[in-house]
Amino acid sequence: MKLFKVTLRGMTVTSTGVVYGVSYAVAEDPTTAYLKVKKFLDDNEIGFSKERELLSVELIADSNPYPGCGTLLHP
């Protein structure tokens, strides 16, 4: 498993206390990480569709004993 930071085009600032545009997801690949975040936002009708578009996905940690990103994830 891998830990990804998913950043969307919108919802990156907040007045409510939750920045929905920056989330962390545990998944096997970047596409699955984004789809997990998008599904949550879609299911809960949070933000507009344009704000839910992907801006970037960054690998934060990996459960592989020798992670290429340099940070070990302990699932």
TIRO-2110 file (N, C-alpha, C; in Angstrom, 1 decimal):
// TIRO-2110
0.8, -1.2, 0.0, N, 1, A
0.0, 0.0, 0.0, CA, 1, A
0.9, 1.2, 0.0, C, 1, A
0.3, 2.3, -0.5, N, 2, A
1.0, 3.6, -0.6, CA, 2, A
0.1, 4.7, 0.0, C, 2, A
0.7, 5.7, 0.5, N, 3, A
0.0, 6.9, 1.0, CA, 3, A
0.3, 8.0, 0.0, C, 3, A
-0.8, 8.6, -0.5, N, 4, A
-0.8, 9.7, -1.5, CA, 4, A
-1.4, 11.0, -1.0, C, 4, A
-0.8, 12.1, -1.4, N, 5, A
-1.5, 13.4, -1.1, CA, 5, A
-2.1, 13.8, -2.4, C, 5, A
-3.5, 14.0, -2.4, N, 6, A
-4.2, 14.3, -3.5, CA, 6, A
-4.7, 15.8, -3.4, C, 6, A
-4.3, 16.6, -4.4, N, 7, A
-4.6, 18.0, -4.4, CA, 7, A
-5.5, 18.3, -5.6, C, 7, A
-6.7, 18.9, -5.3, N, 8, A
-7.6, 19.2, -6.4, CA, 8, A
-7.5, 20.7, -6.8, C, 8, A
-8.2, 21.0, -7.9, N, 9, A
-8.2, 22.4, -8.4, CA, 9, A
-8.8, 23.4, -7.5, C, 9, A
-9.8, 23.0, -6.7, N, 10, A
-10.5, 23.9, -5.8, CA, 10, A
-10.6, 23.4, -4.4, C, 10, A
-11.2, 24.1, -3.6, N, 11, A
-11.4, 23.8, -2.2, CA, 11, A
-10.1, 23.6, -1.4, C, 11, A
-9.1, 24.5, -1.7, N, 12, A
-7.8, 24.4, -1.0, CA, 12, A
-7.7, 25.4, 0.1, C, 12, A
-8.7, 26.3, 0.2, N, 13, A
-8.8, 27.2, 1.4, CA, 13, A
-10.1, 27.0, 2.0, C, 13, A
-10.2, 27.4, 3.3, N, 14, A
-11.5, 27.1, 4.0, CA, 14, A
-11.9, 28.2, 5.0, C, 14, A
-13.2, 28.3, 5.2, N, 15, A
-13.7, 29.1, 6.3, CA, 15, A
-14.4, 28.2, 7.3, C, 15, A
-14.6, 26.9, 6.9, N, 16, A
-15.3, 26.0, 7.7, CA, 16, A
-14.4, 25.0, 8.5, C, 16, A
-13.1, 25.1, 8.3, N, 17, A
-12.2, 24.2, 9.1, CA, 17, A
-11.8, 23.0, 8.3, C, 17, A
-12.3, 22.6, 7.2, N, 18, A
-11.9, 21.4, 6.5, CA, 18, A
-11.5, 21.8, 5.1, C, 18, A
-10.3, 21.5, 4.7, N, 19, A
-9.8, 21.8, 3.3, CA, 19, A
-10.0, 20.5, 2.5, C, 19, A
-11.1, 20.4, 1.8, N, 20, A
-11.4, 19.2, 1.1, CA, 20, A
-10.6, 19.1, -0.2, C, 20, A
-10.0, 20.1, -0.6, N, 21, A
-9.2, 20.1, -1.8, CA, 21, A
-7.8, 19.5, -1.7, C, 21, A
-7.4, 19.2, -0.4, N, 22, A
-6.1, 18.5, -0.1, CA, 22, A
-6.5, 17.4, 0.8, C, 22, A
-6.3, 16.2, 0.3, N, 23, A
-6.6, 15.0, 1.1, CA, 23, A
-5.5, 14.0, 1.0, C, 23, A
-5.5, 13.0, 1.9, N, 24, A
-4.6, 11.9, 1.9, CA, 24, A
-5.3, 10.6, 1.7, C, 24, A
-4.8, 9.7, 0.8, N, 25, A
-5.5, 8.5, 0.5, CA, 25, A
-4.5, 7.3, 0.5, C, 25, A
-4.9, 6.2, 1.1, N, 26, A
-4.1, 5.0, 1.0, CA, 26, A
-4.7, 4.2, -0.2, C, 26, A
-3.8, 3.8, -1.1, N, 27, A
-4.2, 3.1, -2.3, CA, 27, A
-2.9, 2.5, -2.9, C, 27, A
-3.2, 1.6, -3.9, N, 28, A
-2.1, 1.0, -4.6, CA, 28, A
-1.4, 1.9, -5.7, C, 28, A
-2.2, 2.8, -6.2, N, 29, A
-1.7, 3.6, -7.3, CA, 29, A
-2.3, 5.0, -7.2, C, 29, A
-1.8, 6.0, -7.9, N, 30, A
-2.3, 7.4, -7.9, CA, 30, A
-3.7, 7.5, -8.4, C, 30, A
-4.1, 6.8, -9.4, N, 31, A
-5.4, 6.9, -10.0, CA, 31, A
-6.5, 6.4, -9.0, C, 31, A
-6.2, 5.3, -8.3, N, 32, A
-7.1, 4.9, -7.3, CA, 32, A
-7.2, 5.8, -6.1, C, 32, A
-6.1, 6.5, -5.8, N, 33, A
-6.2, 7.5, -4.7, CA, 33, A
-7.1, 8.6, -5.0, C, 33, A
-6.9, 9.2, -6.3, N, 34, A
-7.8, 10.3, -6.7, CA, 34, A
-9.3, 9.8, -6.7, C, 34, A
-9.5, 8.6, -7.3, N, 35, A
-10.9, 8.2, -7.4, CA, 35, A
-11.6, 8.0, -6.0, C, 35, A
-10.8, 7.6, -5.0, N, 36, A
-11.3, 7.5, -3.6, CA, 36, A
-11.8, 8.9, -3.1, C, 36, A
-10.9, 9.8, -3.3, N, 37, A
-11.2, 11.2, -2.9, CA, 37, A
-12.4, 11.8, -3.6, C, 37, A
-12.4, 11.6, -5.0, N, 38, A
-13.5, 12.1, -5.8, CA, 38, A
-14.8, 11.4, -5.4, C, 38, A
-14.8, 10.1, -5.2, N, 39, A
-16.1, 9.4, -4.8, CA, 39, A
-16.6, 10.0, -3.5, C, 39, A
-15.8, 10.2, -2.5, N, 40, A
-16.2, 10.8, -1.3, CA, 40, A
-16.9, 12.1, -1.5, C, 40, A
-16.3, 13.0, -2.3, N, 41, A
-16.8, 14.3, -2.5, CA, 41, A
-18.1, 14.3, -3.3, C, 41, A
-18.1, 13.4, -4.3, N, 42, A
-19.4, 13.2, -5.1, CA, 42, A
-20.5, 12.7, -4.3, C, 42, A
-20.2, 11.6, -3.5, N, 43, A
-21.3, 11.0, -2.7, CA, 43, A
-21.8, 12.0, -1.6, C, 43, A
-21.0, 12.9, -1.2, N, 44, A
-21.4, 13.9, -0.1, CA, 44, A
-21.8, 15.2, -0.7, C, 44, A
-21.8, 15.3, -2.1, N, 45, A
-22.1, 16.6, -2.8, CA, 45, A
-21.3, 17.8, -2.2, C, 45, A
-20.0, 17.6, -2.1, N, 46, A
-19.2, 18.7, -1.6, CA, 46, A
-18.5, 19.3, -2.8, C, 46, A
-18.6, 20.6, -2.9, N, 47, A
-17.9, 21.4, -4.0, CA, 47, A
-18.6, 21.2, -5.3, C, 47, A
-18.1, 22.0, -6.3, N, 48, A
-18.6, 22.0, -7.7, CA, 48, A
-17.7, 21.0, -8.5, C, 48, A
-18.2, 20.5, -9.6, N, 49, A
-17.4, 19.5, -10.3, CA, 49, A
-16.1, 20.0, -10.8, C, 49, A
-16.0, 21.3, -11.1, N, 50, A
-14.7, 21.9, -11.6, CA, 50, A
-13.7, 21.9, -10.4, C, 50, A
-14.2, 22.1, -9.2, N, 51, A
-13.3, 22.1, -8.0, CA, 51, A
-12.8, 20.7, -7.7, C, 51, A
-13.5, 19.7, -8.1, N, 52, A
-13.1, 18.3, -7.9, CA, 52, A
-12.1, 17.7, -8.9, C, 52, A
-11.7, 18.5, -9.9, N, 53, A
-10.8, 18.1, -10.9, CA, 53, A
-9.4, 17.9, -10.2, C, 53, A
-8.6, 17.0, -10.7, N, 54, A
-7.3, 16.7, -10.1, CA, 54, A
-6.3, 17.7, -10.5, C, 54, A
-5.5, 18.2, -9.6, N, 55, A
-4.4, 19.0, -9.8, CA, 55, A
-3.1, 18.2, -9.8, C, 55, A
-2.9, 17.5, -8.6, N, 56, A
-1.7, 16.7, -8.5, CA, 56, A
-1.9, 15.5, -7.5, C, 56, A
-1.1, 14.5, -7.7, N, 57, A
-1.0, 13.4, -6.7, CA, 57, A
0.4, 13.2, -6.4, C, 57, A
0.8, 13.2, -5.1, N, 58, A
2.1, 13.0, -4.6, CA, 58, A
2.3, 11.8, -3.8, C, 58, A
3.3, 11.0, -4.0, N, 59, A
3.5, 9.8, -3.2, CA, 59, A
4.2, 10.3, -1.9, C, 59, A
3.6, 10.0, -0.8, N, 60, A
4.2, 10.4, 0.5, CA, 60, A
4.9, 9.3, 1.2, C, 60, A
4.4, 8.0, 1.2, N, 61, A
5.0, 6.9, 1.8, CA, 61, A
4.6, 5.6, 1.1, C, 61, A
5.4, 4.6, 1.3, N, 62, A
5.1, 3.3, 0.7, CA, 62, A
5.4, 2.2, 1.7, C, 62, A
4.6, 1.1, 1.6, N, 63, A
4.8, 0.0, 2.5, CA, 63, A
5.9, -1.0, 2.1, C, 63, A
6.5, -0.8, 0.9, N, 64, A
7.6, -1.5, 0.4, CA, 64, A
8.8, -1.3, 1.3, C, 64, A
9.5, -2.4, 1.7, N, 65, A
10.6, -2.3, 2.7, CA, 65, A
11.7, -1.3, 2.2, C, 65, A
11.8, -1.0, 0.9, N, 66, A
12.8, -0.1, 0.4, CA, 66, A
12.1, 0.9, -0.5, C, 66, A
11.3, 1.8, 0.1, N, 67, A
10.5, 2.7, -0.7, CA, 67, A
11.3, 3.7, -1.5, C, 67, A
10.9, 3.9, -2.8, N, 68, A
11.6, 4.9, -3.6, CA, 68, A
11.4, 6.3, -3.2, C, 68, A
10.3, 6.6, -2.5, N, 69, A
10.0, 7.9, -2.0, CA, 69, A
10.8, 8.3, -0.7, C, 69, A
11.4, 7.3, -0.1, N, 70, A
12.2, 7.6, 1.1, CA, 70, A
11.5, 7.5, 2.4, C, 70, A
10.2, 7.3, 2.4, N, 71, A
9.4, 7.2, 3.6, CA, 71, A
8.6, 5.9, 3.7, C, 71, A
8.8, 5.2, 4.8, N, 72, A
8.1, 3.9, 5.0, CA, 72, A
6.7, 4.0, 5.6, C, 72, A
5.7, 3.4, 5.0, N, 73, A
4.4, 3.4, 5.5, CA, 73, A
4.2, 2.1, 6.2, C, 73, A
3.7, 2.1, 7.5, N, 74, A
3.4, 0.9, 8.3, CA, 74, A
1.9, 0.7, 8.3, C, 74, A
1.4, -0.2, 7.4, N, 75, A
-0.1, -0.3, 7.3, CA, 75, A
-0.7, -1.0, 8.6, C, 75, A
END
